[in-house]
Amino acid sequence: MHNTIHTLTRSDDVVIVGGGLAGLFCALKLAPRPVTLISAAPLGLGASSAWAQGGIAAAVAEGDTPEAHAADTVAVGGGIVDQAVALGIAREAAPRIHDLLAYGVPFDRDLEGRLAVGREAAHSARRIVHVRGDGAGAAIIAALSDAVRRTPSIRVIEGLVAEALLTEDGAVTGLRLREAGDAAAQPILLAARMVVLATGGIGHLYAVTTNPREASGSGLAIAARAGAVIADPEFVQFHPTAIMVGRDPAPLATEALRGEGATLINGRGERFMAARHPLAELAPRDIVARGVFAEISAGRGAFLDARQALGARFADRFPSVHASCIAAGIDPATQPIPIAPAAHYHMGGIAVDDRGRSSIDGLWAGGEASSTGAHGANRLASNSLLEAVVYAARIADDIAGRTTPSPARLADVPTPRDGAPDAAAVKRLRMLMSTHVGVIRNGDGLADAVRSFAALEREATSIAVRNMATAALLVVASAWNRRESRGAHFRSDHAADVPPLAQRTMTTLAAVREIADSLCERPTPRTAQPMTA
């Protein structure tokens, strides 16, 4: 690693931070323009995209239209989807699928050789393109990683984390980087006038998540610290059925199990979803997540029971879920599977326009780190991979249309010392997020969490922990401030939606800190329930 440091400091390249779908696709689309791609983990390994079991939504089948796809997206998004954005993405789906085919992604085809399309929740037509059933994410990331490594204009640097975005007069001048997991390492300064943040989501801020460790909101935090506008941070989607077997991230029990007739029961063996929604186990994801969370909070526990529906056929039909259970000593053919809702996808992120530009000159954002307005308060299944490739291509186009700016100079940039991450503080942050900023929220719990994260952000000696606290504070303060329930944001003390609040949140770190300061001045009510793990 050290032999690259001297070349890092004099880069005029476009710099992309993140080796997931948005980062890889953007780098390929920029070729042959020189690009430096920085990835904390080896390419593709720290990317949520690689875990995606679904696929990419695209109106490519006969009789389907981008307009119908956009209408489904709007219907699911809780009244705050930007309709023009949703339609634009749906219309660009087919050309982006063809790009992916050209980069070597082996999408499933039917007997006539056309792309095979499947159906997923809340889509009005069959429009999900898959790879070998449930392997789309991994196959896309593998194909793009190979294509990136074969492209001479892309310089890949693995094992570095971006810990600060450097700006001057409201424009990007570079990044401060450090070797991943090594607080004692010297920081590395990288001059850059054009930076694309594609750092992924925030799932790892939660104690229970399906996301890899790298998804801890670092891009959100460094952009916010540099003054970027942040959109919709309170909207976090939870997957209702993560398998609770002590693994971090938690493996998923796919929704398809419930599609095959598996039921949700509590520790007493009672089904609990039929009383909550006419579709019972097949209700919308946020409603199922709340049902599961309520049983766990009441101390009854929650389980996915496939004994009748699948029994001995489980291993053949769902080999990866079966393997996760067996590894943990559970036989899903004869035993119910313990489950809990897990943080899965962040609808919020760095606010960007239709070209992926943030509010900071020279900073673009794509993929889960961005918020385009496409998802609103609830993401439609398989729209996230589509949004990532559509915006990655738009960002590449926008950058390609610019003349190369004069190189940035990084004179006198302070490089603060970094402390070792405090494992206990991280564990407490993740626990508070799951308990108070999870599936069911209330004002007192949110206020407690705001105070805790504001204190941690001020006091943390580790830059990585401080960035986690910054990202957590953006989510929780915005959740406290939205006194209604909408989409994935549900408050037990404000359980209805409030029509005048049917608009996106636009905030900054300064605004969020004002909320924290006002809450820190109030006396703490002691009505909060004790925390349960």
MISE-385850 format. One record per residue (C-alpha): residue in one letter; x, y, z. Coordinates in steps of 0.05 Angstrom, whole numbers, padded with zeros to 5 digits, always signed. Layout:
N
ATOM  type      c1      c2      c3
ATOM     a       X       Y       Z
...
This chain:
533
ATOM  type      c1      c2      c3
ATOM     m  +00000  +00000  +00000
ATOM     h  +00054  +00050  +00019
ATOM     n  +00085  +00051  -00050
ATOM     t  +00021  +00084  -00077
ATOM     i  +00021  +00142  -00028
ATOM     h  +00065  +00190  -00068
ATOM     t  +00023  +00180  -00131
ATOM     l  -00041  +00189  -00091
ATOM     t  -00024  +00260  -00072
ATOM     r  -00019  +00287  -00143
ATOM     s  -00079  +00256  -00177
ATOM     d  -00119  +00297  -00228
ATOM     d  -00165  +00238  -00240
ATOM     v  -00238  +00232  -00226
ATOM     v  -00240  +00197  -00158
ATOM     i  -00295  +00147  -00143
ATOM     v  -00302  +00123  -00071
ATOM     g  -00337  +00055  -00067
ATOM     g  -00329  -00012  -00102
ATOM     g  -00402  -00032  -00105
ATOM     l  -00449  -00029  -00165
ATOM     a  -00453  +00048  -00172
ATOM     g  -00378  +00058  -00165
ATOM     l  -00358  +00002  -00213
ATOM     f  -00410  +00021  -00265
ATOM     c  -00391  +00095  -00263
ATOM     a  -00317  +00079  -00271
ATOM     l  -00332  +00035  -00332
ATOM     k  -00377  +00088  -00363
ATOM     l  -00322  +00141  -00354
ATOM     a  -00269  +00100  -00392
ATOM     p  -00222  +00118  -00425
ATOM     r  -00220  +00179  -00378
ATOM     p  -00170  +00166  -00321
ATOM     v  -00206  +00145  -00258
ATOM     t  -00181  +00126  -00188
ATOM     l  -00229  +00078  -00154
ATOM     i  -00220  +00073  -00079
ATOM     s  -00251  +00014  -00042
ATOM     a  -00246  -00002  +00032
ATOM     a  -00255  -00077  +00020
ATOM     p  -00228  -00117  -00039
ATOM     l  -00271  -00100  -00100
ATOM     g  -00343  -00122  -00090
ATOM     l  -00333  -00155  -00022
ATOM     g  -00358  -00097  +00020
ATOM     a  -00417  -00082  -00027
ATOM     s  -00489  -00093  -00008
ATOM     s  -00503  -00102  -00083
ATOM     a  -00466  -00168  -00081
ATOM     w  -00516  -00195  -00030
ATOM     a  -00578  -00175  -00070
ATOM     q  -00620  -00238  -00079
ATOM     g  -00672  -00204  -00122
ATOM     g  -00652  -00172  -00187
ATOM     i  -00662  -00109  -00228
ATOM     a  -00730  -00081  -00243
ATOM     a  -00739  -00063  -00317
ATOM     a  -00800  -00057  -00362
ATOM     v  -00770  -00102  -00417
ATOM     a  -00826  -00153  -00425
ATOM     e  -00880  -00149  -00477
ATOM     g  -00939  -00108  -00454
ATOM     d  -00901  -00074  -00397
ATOM     t  -00884  +00000  -00399
ATOM     p  -00837  +00048  -00362
ATOM     e  -00900  +00088  -00344
ATOM     a  -00930  +00027  -00308
ATOM     h  -00864  +00015  -00272
ATOM     a  -00860  +00088  -00249
ATOM     a  -00933  +00085  -00225
ATOM     d  -00917  +00024  -00182
ATOM     t  -00856  +00061  -00153
ATOM     v  -00899  +00122  -00136
ATOM     a  -00954  +00079  -00105
ATOM     v  -00906  +00046  -00056
ATOM     g  -00866  +00108  -00036
ATOM     g  -00913  +00138  +00016
ATOM     g  -00932  +00200  -00023
ATOM     i  -00863  +00232  -00030
ATOM     v  -00833  +00199  -00092
ATOM     d  -00809  +00250  -00143
ATOM     q  -00852  +00226  -00202
ATOM     a  -00807  +00255  -00256
ATOM     v  -00747  +00219  -00225
ATOM     a  -00784  +00153  -00221
ATOM     l  -00806  +00158  -00294
ATOM     g  -00736  +00178  -00318
ATOM     i  -00705  +00118  -00284
ATOM     a  -00758  +00070  -00311
ATOM     r  -00746  +00096  -00382
ATOM     e  -00671  +00085  -00377
ATOM     a  -00677  +00014  -00350
ATOM     a  -00673  -00023  -00417
ATOM     p  -00610  +00011  -00442
ATOM     r  -00575  +00000  -00375
ATOM     i  -00594  -00074  -00376
ATOM     h  -00562  -00078  -00445
ATOM     d  -00499  -00044  -00418
ATOM     l  -00495  -00096  -00363
ATOM     l  -00503  -00152  -00415
ATOM     a  -00446  -00120  -00454
ATOM     y  -00402  -00121  -00391
ATOM     g  -00415  -00196  -00386
ATOM     v  -00473  -00202  -00336
ATOM     p  -00507  -00269  -00351
ATOM     f  -00580  -00251  -00341
ATOM     d  -00629  -00310  -00344
ATOM     r  -00664  -00320  -00411
ATOM     d  -00726  -00357  -00433
ATOM     l  -00728  -00413  -00485
ATOM     e  -00734  -00361  -00541
ATOM     g  -00672  -00325  -00517
ATOM     r  -00709  -00265  -00489
ATOM     l  -00693  -00238  -00420
ATOM     a  -00732  -00279  -00369
ATOM     v  -00772  -00234  -00321
ATOM     g  -00800  -00251  -00252
ATOM     r  -00851  -00217  -00208
ATOM     e  -00838  -00186  -00140
ATOM     a  -00880  -00153  -00086
ATOM     a  -00919  -00090  -00106
ATOM     h  -00900  -00095  -00181
ATOM     s  -00961  -00097  -00227
ATOM     a  -00923  -00139  -00279
ATOM     r  -00867  -00189  -00286
ATOM     r  -00807  -00143  -00294
ATOM     i  -00749  -00168  -00251
ATOM     v  -00689  -00194  -00289
ATOM     h  -00650  -00246  -00250
ATOM     v  -00586  -00287  -00253
ATOM     r  -00594  -00361  -00235
ATOM     g  -00656  -00346  -00195
ATOM     d  -00629  -00311  -00132
ATOM     g  -00557  -00294  -00151
ATOM     a  -00564  -00228  -00190
ATOM     g  -00525  -00184  -00143
ATOM     a  -00464  -00229  -00137
ATOM     a  -00463  -00242  -00213
ATOM     i  -00468  -00168  -00231
ATOM     i  -00413  -00149  -00183
ATOM     a  -00367  -00205  -00207
ATOM     a  -00376  -00186  -00280
ATOM     l  -00365  -00112  -00267
ATOM     s  -00305  -00124  -00222
ATOM     d  -00273  -00165  -00278
ATOM     a  -00288  -00111  -00329
ATOM     v  -00259  -00057  -00284
ATOM     r  -00194  -00097  -00273
ATOM     r  -00187  -00104  -00349
ATOM     t  -00196  -00029  -00362
ATOM     p  -00128  +00006  -00364
ATOM     s  -00156  +00076  -00350
ATOM     i  -00183  +00054  -00281
ATOM     r  -00133  +00052  -00224
ATOM     v  -00161  +00010  -00166
ATOM     i  -00136  +00023  -00095
ATOM     e  -00163  -00026  -00044
ATOM     g  -00159  -00022  +00032
ATOM     l  -00169  +00053  +00041
ATOM     v  -00227  +00088  +00076
ATOM     a  -00247  +00160  +00060
ATOM     e  -00252  +00193  +00128
ATOM     a  -00261  +00266  +00107
ATOM     l  -00281  +00306  +00045
ATOM     l  -00236  +00367  +00035
ATOM     t  -00268  +00431  +00008
ATOM     e  -00250  +00504  -00003
ATOM     d  -00301  +00559  -00018
ATOM     g  -00357  +00507  -00026
ATOM     a  -00320  +00465  -00077
ATOM     v  -00285  +00397  -00070
ATOM     t  -00209  +00397  -00066
ATOM     g  -00196  +00326  -00045
ATOM     l  -00203  +00270  +00005
ATOM     r  -00169  +00249  +00069
ATOM     l  -00159  +00173  +00068
ATOM     r  -00133  +00122  +00118
ATOM     e  -00117  +00048  +00115
ATOM     a  -00180  +00010  +00134
ATOM     g  -00179  -00016  +00205
ATOM     d  -00112  +00017  +00223
ATOM     a  -00123  +00079  +00267
ATOM     a  -00048  +00086  +00277
ATOM     a  -00034  +00092  +00202
ATOM     q  -00014  +00160  +00174
ATOM     p  -00072  +00194  +00137
ATOM     i  -00063  +00200  +00062
ATOM     l  -00085  +00264  +00026
ATOM     l  -00112  +00257  -00045
ATOM     a  -00122  +00321  -00086
ATOM     a  -00184  +00317  -00130
ATOM     r  -00232  +00367  -00161
ATOM     m  -00284  +00314  -00180
ATOM     v  -00306  +00263  -00129
ATOM     v  -00362  +00211  -00135
ATOM     l  -00385  +00181  -00069
ATOM     a  -00414  +00112  -00079
ATOM     t  -00401  +00087  -00008
ATOM     g  -00466  +00048  +00003
ATOM     g  -00517  +00051  +00059
ATOM     i  -00523  +00055  +00134
ATOM     g  -00547  -00015  +00154
ATOM     h  -00487  -00029  +00199
ATOM     l  -00508  +00028  +00245
ATOM     y  -00560  -00022  +00269
ATOM     a  -00548  -00083  +00314
ATOM     v  -00588  -00127  +00266
ATOM     t  -00574  -00116  +00192
ATOM     t  -00568  -00153  +00126
ATOM     n  -00513  -00104  +00104
ATOM     p  -00437  -00114  +00105
ATOM     r  -00393  -00079  +00157
ATOM     e  -00373  -00026  +00106
ATOM     a  -00445  +00000  +00103
ATOM     s  -00437  +00046  +00163
ATOM     g  -00457  +00113  +00132
ATOM     s  -00386  +00138  +00120
ATOM     g  -00402  +00175  +00055
ATOM     l  -00464  +00206  +00086
ATOM     a  -00424  +00230  +00145
ATOM     i  -00365  +00260  +00107
ATOM     a  -00411  +00295  +00057
ATOM     a  -00454  +00323  +00114
ATOM     r  -00392  +00347  +00152
ATOM     a  -00370  +00384  +00089
ATOM     g  -00438  +00419  +00088
ATOM     a  -00477  +00377  +00037
ATOM     v  -00553  +00376  +00038
ATOM     i  -00579  +00308  +00062
ATOM     a  -00647  +00283  +00039
ATOM     d  -00698  +00237  +00074
ATOM     p  -00649  +00206  +00125
ATOM     e  -00706  +00182  +00171
ATOM     f  -00731  +00131  +00120
ATOM     v  -00698  +00063  +00131
ATOM     q  -00727  -00001  +00103
ATOM     f  -00726  -00063  +00146
ATOM     h  -00729  -00133  +00120
ATOM     p  -00779  -00170  +00165
ATOM     t  -00745  -00238  +00166
ATOM     a  -00671  -00238  +00181
ATOM     i  -00648  -00303  +00212
ATOM     m  -00626  -00292  +00284
ATOM     v  -00570  -00342  +00293
ATOM     g  -00516  -00295  +00319
ATOM     r  -00485  -00276  +00252
ATOM     d  -00468  -00204  +00234
ATOM     p  -00492  -00187  +00182
ATOM     a  -00553  -00231  +00192
ATOM     p  -00571  -00279  +00135
ATOM     l  -00639  -00268  +00102
ATOM     a  -00698  -00315  +00099
ATOM     t  -00724  -00292  +00031
ATOM     e  -00795  -00268  +00022
ATOM     a  -00805  -00325  -00027
ATOM     l  -00810  -00373  +00033
ATOM     r  -00874  -00338  +00055
ATOM     g  -00896  -00339  -00018
ATOM     e  -00891  -00415  -00013
ATOM     g  -00936  -00417  +00048
ATOM     a  -00888  -00411  +00107
ATOM     t  -00922  -00376  +00166
ATOM     l  -00899  -00328  +00220
ATOM     i  -00911  -00352  +00292
ATOM     n  -00891  -00328  +00361
ATOM     g  -00859  -00369  +00416
ATOM     r  -00927  -00397  +00436
ATOM     g  -00937  -00424  +00366
ATOM     e  -00991  -00372  +00349
ATOM     r  -00995  -00339  +00281
ATOM     f  -00998  -00263  +00290
ATOM     m  -01001  -00231  +00221
ATOM     a  -01073  -00249  +00203
ATOM     a  -01100  -00202  +00257
ATOM     r  -01057  -00145  +00230
ATOM     h  -01071  -00146  +00154
ATOM     p  -01117  -00183  +00105
ATOM     l  -01055  -00209  +00067
ATOM     a  -01025  -00236  +00133
ATOM     e  -00954  -00261  +00119
ATOM     l  -00955  -00230  +00049
ATOM     a  -00973  -00159  +00073
ATOM     p  -00927  -00102  +00053
ATOM     r  -00857  -00109  +00081
ATOM     d  -00862  -00051  +00131
ATOM     i  -00927  -00079  +00161
ATOM     v  -00897  -00149  +00168
ATOM     a  -00834  -00119  +00200
ATOM     r  -00876  -00082  +00251
ATOM     g  -00915  -00146  +00267
ATOM     v  -00851  -00185  +00279
ATOM     f  -00820  -00128  +00319
ATOM     a  -00882  -00123  +00364
ATOM     e  -00879  -00197  +00382
ATOM     i  -00805  -00192  +00399
ATOM     s  -00816  -00128  +00440
ATOM     a  -00872  -00163  +00479
ATOM     g  -00823  -00219  +00497
ATOM     r  -00859  -00272  +00456
ATOM     g  -00805  -00279  +00402
ATOM     a  -00818  -00289  +00327
ATOM     f  -00805  -00349  +00282
ATOM     l  -00814  -00368  +00209
ATOM     d  -00848  -00436  +00206
ATOM     a  -00838  -00475  +00141
ATOM     r  -00850  -00544  +00171
ATOM     q  -00919  -00554  +00138
ATOM     a  -00906  -00513  +00075
ATOM     l  -00839  -00543  +00056
ATOM     g  -00815  -00594  +00107
ATOM     a  -00767  -00643  +00073
ATOM     r  -00767  -00602  +00008
ATOM     f  -00734  -00542  +00042
ATOM     a  -00662  -00560  +00025
ATOM     d  -00677  -00568  -00049
ATOM     r  -00720  -00506  -00057
ATOM     f  -00680  -00456  -00014
ATOM     p  -00609  -00483  -00009
ATOM     s  -00575  -00419  +00016
ATOM     v  -00627  -00406  +00072
ATOM     h  -00623  -00480  +00090
ATOM     a  -00547  -00477  +00095
ATOM     s  -00550  -00415  +00141
ATOM     c  -00598  -00452  +00187
ATOM     i  -00560  -00518  +00189
ATOM     a  -00495  -00481  +00204
ATOM     a  -00529  -00452  +00265
ATOM     g  -00556  -00519  +00288
ATOM     i  -00628  -00508  +00264
ATOM     d  -00663  -00557  +00218
ATOM     p  -00715  -00515  +00182
ATOM     a  -00751  -00577  +00158
ATOM     t  -00770  -00595  +00230
ATOM     q  -00759  -00531  +00270
ATOM     p  -00784  -00459  +00265
ATOM     i  -00730  -00409  +00247
ATOM     p  -00718  -00351  +00296
ATOM     i  -00725  -00284  +00260
ATOM     a  -00723  -00209  +00272
ATOM     p  -00729  -00147  +00227
ATOM     a  -00662  -00124  +00200
ATOM     a  -00640  -00057  +00173
ATOM     h  -00638  -00069  +00098
ATOM     y  -00639  -00007  +00054
ATOM     h  -00633  +00069  +00064
ATOM     m  -00681  +00110  +00023
ATOM     g  -00646  +00173  +00048
ATOM     g  -00576  +00197  +00032
ATOM     i  -00537  +00254  +00001
ATOM     a  -00587  +00297  -00037
ATOM     v  -00573  +00296  -00112
ATOM     d  -00605  +00326  -00174
ATOM     d  -00623  +00288  -00238
ATOM     r  -00549  +00286  -00258
ATOM     g  -00525  +00259  -00191
ATOM     r  -00496  +00327  -00169
ATOM     s  -00496  +00342  -00095
ATOM     s  -00501  +00413  -00065
ATOM     i  -00425  +00416  -00063
ATOM     d  -00389  +00436  -00127
ATOM     g  -00349  +00377  -00154
ATOM     l  -00384  +00325  -00111
ATOM     w  -00431  +00273  -00142
ATOM     a  -00464  +00215  -00105
ATOM     g  -00494  +00150  -00131
ATOM     g  -00525  +00085  -00107
ATOM     e  -00549  +00077  -00036
ATOM     a  -00506  +00135  -00010
ATOM     s  -00549  +00183  -00051
ATOM     s  -00622  +00203  -00047
ATOM     t  -00652  +00218  -00115
ATOM     g  -00725  +00221  -00096
ATOM     a  -00739  +00155  -00131
ATOM     h  -00756  +00114  -00069
ATOM     g  -00794  +00163  -00026
ATOM     a  -00812  +00134  +00042
ATOM     n  -00809  +00062  +00020
ATOM     r  -00768  +00028  -00035
ATOM     l  -00801  -00016  -00087
ATOM     a  -00767  -00084  -00092
ATOM     s  -00708  -00087  -00142
ATOM     n  -00709  -00013  -00158
ATOM     s  -00645  +00000  -00119
ATOM     l  -00598  -00036  -00167
ATOM     l  -00633  -00001  -00225
ATOM     e  -00626  +00068  -00194
ATOM     a  -00552  +00054  -00181
ATOM     v  -00536  +00039  -00254
ATOM     v  -00580  +00094  -00283
ATOM     y  -00548  +00148  -00239
ATOM     a  -00478  +00120  -00247
ATOM     a  -00486  +00129  -00322
ATOM     r  -00515  +00199  -00314
ATOM     i  -00457  +00219  -00268
ATOM     a  -00407  +00193  -00319
ATOM     d  -00442  +00234  -00374
ATOM     d  -00443  +00296  -00331
ATOM     i  -00369  +00290  -00315
ATOM     a  -00351  +00274  -00387
ATOM     g  -00383  +00339  -00409
ATOM     r  -00336  +00380  -00364
ATOM     t  -00267  +00405  -00380
ATOM     t  -00215  +00379  -00331
ATOM     p  -00209  +00432  -00277
ATOM     s  -00141  +00457  -00254
ATOM     p  -00110  +00408  -00203
ATOM     a  -00128  +00422  -00131
ATOM     r  -00072  +00439  -00083
ATOM     l  -00075  +00412  -00012
ATOM     a  -00031  +00460  +00026
ATOM     d  -00038  +00463  +00102
ATOM     v  -00094  +00413  +00109
ATOM     p  -00095  +00392  +00182
ATOM     t  -00090  +00316  +00192
ATOM     p  -00120  +00299  +00260
ATOM     r  -00096  +00241  +00301
ATOM     d  -00141  +00181  +00301
ATOM     g  -00158  +00140  +00362
ATOM     a  -00174  +00066  +00364
ATOM     p  -00248  +00052  +00356
ATOM     d  -00283  +00040  +00423
ATOM     a  -00319  -00027  +00413
ATOM     a  -00366  -00014  +00471
ATOM     a  -00387  +00053  +00442
ATOM     v  -00401  +00022  +00374
ATOM     k  -00441  -00034  +00405
ATOM     r  -00482  +00016  +00445
ATOM     l  -00494  +00060  +00383
ATOM     r  -00518  -00001  +00343
ATOM     m  -00562  -00025  +00401
ATOM     l  -00594  +00045  +00409
ATOM     m  -00608  +00048  +00334
ATOM     s  -00643  -00019  +00334
ATOM     t  -00682  -00004  +00398
ATOM     h  -00702  +00068  +00387
ATOM     v  -00694  +00084  +00313
ATOM     g  -00718  +00018  +00286
ATOM     v  -00784  -00009  +00260
ATOM     i  -00827  +00024  +00314
ATOM     r  -00805  +00092  +00340
ATOM     n  -00831  +00141  +00392
ATOM     g  -00813  +00212  +00413
ATOM     d  -00780  +00196  +00480
ATOM     g  -00737  +00140  +00452
ATOM     l  -00716  +00183  +00393
ATOM     a  -00698  +00241  +00439
ATOM     d  -00656  +00195  +00482
ATOM     a  -00619  +00170  +00420
ATOM     v  -00608  +00242  +00394
ATOM     r  -00575  +00261  +00460
ATOM     s  -00531  +00198  +00461
ATOM     f  -00507  +00206  +00389
ATOM     a  -00494  +00281  +00396
ATOM     a  -00451  +00266  +00457
ATOM     l  -00414  +00210  +00421
ATOM     e  -00402  +00253  +00360
ATOM     r  -00371  +00307  +00404
ATOM     e  -00329  +00260  +00448
ATOM     a  -00306  +00203  +00402
ATOM     t  -00231  +00201  +00393
ATOM     s  -00238  +00152  +00335
ATOM     i  -00254  +00185  +00268
ATOM     a  -00291  +00122  +00244
ATOM     v  -00335  +00122  +00307
ATOM     r  -00347  +00197  +00301
ATOM     n  -00370  +00187  +00228
ATOM     m  -00417  +00131  +00251
ATOM     a  -00446  +00179  +00304
ATOM     t  -00455  +00234  +00252
ATOM     a  -00493  +00188  +00205
ATOM     a  -00535  +00161  +00263
ATOM     l  -00551  +00232  +00287
ATOM     l  -00576  +00252  +00217
ATOM     v  -00624  +00192  +00217
ATOM     v  -00650  +00199  +00288
ATOM     a  -00658  +00275  +00291
ATOM     s  -00697  +00273  +00226
ATOM     a  -00740  +00216  +00253
ATOM     w  -00753  +00257  +00317
ATOM     n  -00771  +00317  +00274
ATOM     r  -00822  +00280  +00230
ATOM     r  -00882  +00275  +00276
ATOM     e  -00924  +00228  +00235
ATOM     s  -00919  +00157  +00206
ATOM     r  -00903  +00151  +00132
ATOM     g  -00877  +00091  +00093
ATOM     a  -00821  +00057  +00132
ATOM     h  -00821  +00112  +00185
ATOM     f  -00871  +00091  +00239
ATOM     r  -00881  +00128  +00304
ATOM     s  -00926  +00097  +00357
ATOM     d  -00939  +00167  +00386
ATOM     h  -00959  +00195  +00317
ATOM     a  -00988  +00133  +00283
ATOM     a  -01025  +00168  +00226
ATOM     d  -00996  +00204  +00166
ATOM     v  -01004  +00280  +00165
ATOM     p  -01021  +00303  +00093
ATOM     p  -00985  +00371  +00097
ATOM     l  -00921  +00332  +00115
ATOM     a  -00923  +00293  +00049
ATOM     q  -00858  +00323  +00026
ATOM     r  -00785  +00303  +00026
ATOM     t  -00739  +00322  +00083
ATOM     m  -00680  +00367  +00064
ATOM     t  -00631  +00378  +00121
ATOM     t  -00559  +00393  +00138
ATOM     l  -00513  +00372  +00195
ATOM     a  -00519  +00442  +00224
ATOM     a  -00595  +00437  +00226
ATOM     v  -00592  +00368  +00258
ATOM     r  -00543  +00393  +00311
ATOM     e  -00592  +00449  +00328
ATOM     i  -00645  +00396  +00342
ATOM     a  -00595  +00359  +00386
ATOM     d  -00577  +00423  +00424
ATOM     s  -00650  +00439  +00437
ATOM     l  -00663  +00368  +00463
ATOM     c  -00601  +00369  +00507
ATOM     e  -00629  +00430  +00543
ATOM     r  -00694  +00395  +00561
ATOM     p  -00703  +00352  +00623
ATOM     t  -00703  +00278  +00605
ATOM     p  -00771  +00245  +00616
ATOM     r  -00764  +00179  +00652
ATOM     t  -00823  +00145  +00620
ATOM     a  -00780  +00106  +00570
ATOM     q  -00784  +00030  +00575
ATOM     p  -00721  -00008  +00594
ATOM     m  -00682  -00030  +00533
ATOM     t  -00691  -00102  +00512
ATOM     a  -00641  -00137  +00468
